[in-house]
């Protein structure tokens, strides 16, 4: 059945287009007065584009009045930037997200979740607005934020200090994770045929195999599992090993419930701040979501590229974060260039943007040397949270 929005009520009856509404909820998200004034100015410009105000109403009504899922309402990027330009496209999506704030707040009240948790996650909006201004020149939101911000509004994402966490998520990785029944040692095995470089990194960024690449294998029978091990550093080894089921237990496989970690773009990734966030998240799930049977913390990020250990300094916060867990491979080329050099760097090349940080200089040299960035994932098993350095790195 085709979904349909309620009739257009007129601009004067759309509360989320009123200046007081924009100022109130923007301030709750930690956006300063200067930025709010600029957002209101852009909103006034958008009001002159009547067809898009009607479209904004339809999206708002379907998402937040009828509470339909985003994939039903806007199944793919509508490419509004081609019609509105980056500035008005940005304010369009900003107003749409802001219009869902009252629903989000009501849901927090219904769940009786603390206001402090709500306020922490609200501040994520200011991060993305600043990101848009830095990349496009005006405050707003890009399309890519729309799916992400529905997690906030649907109470599927909470924030505790430096890190954010999905309240429901499934483990996904090309590896199974095992624990030795007596020693407690953890070891991952690649779960199928995957091509790896000679160094043990997924060799999936080009069709042709890299020099000295190799393919993993996987076999399970009644008594054992046999496959290629992945070290805690995230690198796979060419020689397969056999794990006896009498000695090893399968503790994490694809589809298992986990707590997904998101790393917002909001300053240094200090180790103690990250640990504090993890423990606060564990306490939250124990008190407010006690029936969620999570098995591990899980994170998928460009920051978890196993190659970074060979190019960053030993005291790097990024490496300290990696060392908190067990790294696992993940397919695809990471969005590292976009994350570190912005839209222009990703579109036109890192040589077109000024290098302002030591990290940018290091990454620019890495690219100049002919390398490419990979994604990675990390797990911290629930039973290992209180252990110091639970997954030692191998030399």
ZIJOBEL-V718721 format. One line per field, one symbol per residue. ss: DSSP state (a for helix, b for strand, c for the rest). psi: psi as a letter, one per 20 degrees, with the letter a starting at -180 (. if undefined). burial: b if it has 24 or more other C-alpha atoms within 12 Angstrom, else e. A space follows every 10 residues. Layout:
BEGIN
ss: ???
psi: ???
burial: ???
END
This chain:
BEGIN
ss: cccccccccc aaacaaacaa aaaaaaaacc ccaaaaaaaa aaaaaaccca aaaaaaaaaa aaaaacccca aaaccccccc aaaaaaaaaa aaaaaaaacc aaaaaaaaaa acccaaaaaa aacaaaaaaa aaaaaacccc ccaaaaaaaa aaacccbbbb ccbbbbcccb ccccbbbbbb cccccbbbbb ccccbbcccc cbcccccccc cccbbccbbb cccbbbbbbb ccbccbbbbb bbbbcccbbb bbccccbcbb bbcccccccc aaaaaaaaaa aaaaaaaacc cccccbbbbb baaacaaaaa ccccccaaaa aacccbbbbb bbbccaaaaa aaaaaaaaca aacccccaaa aaaaaaaacc cccbbbbbbb baaacccccc ccccc
psi: ppqpqrqpiq hijnhiiqhg gggghghhjj prhghghhgh ghghhhhimg hhhggggggg ghgigilqqh ihgnirojlh hhhirhghgg hghghgghii ghgggghggh ikqqhhgghg hhihghghgh gghhhiiqqa qrhihghgih gghjkjpqpn chqqppipqp ppqkqqpqpp hghiqppqpp jaoqpqrhik qpmjjqgpqr pkrrprrppp ahirqpapqp riiipqqhpq rpophihqpo iprpiqprop ppnqmlaqmp ghhggggghh gghghhghli iolqhqqqpp qhijpihhii iqqhjphghh ggihaoqqqp qqpqkggghh iaggghgiqi iiqqoirhgg gghghgghjj rqqqrrrqqo qgijhjqpmh nqqq.
burial: eeeeeeeeee eeebbbbebe ebbbbbbbbb bbeebbebbb bbbeebbeee ebbbbbbbbb bbbbeebeeb eebbeeeeeb eeebebbbbb bbbbbbbbbb bbbbbeebee eeeeeebbbb bbbbbbbbbb bbbebbebbb bbbebbbbbb bbbbbbbbbb bbbbbbbbbb bbbbbbbbbe eeeebbbbbb beebbbbebb bbbbeeeeee eeebbbbbee eeeebbbbbb bbbbbbbbeb bbbeeeebbb bbbeebbbbb bbbbeeeebb eeebbebbbb bbebbeeeee eeebbbbbbb bbbbbbbbbe bbeeeebbbb bbbbbbbbbb bebbbbbbbb bbbebeeeeb eeeeeeeebb eebbeeeeee ebbbbbbbbb bbeebeeeeb bebee
END
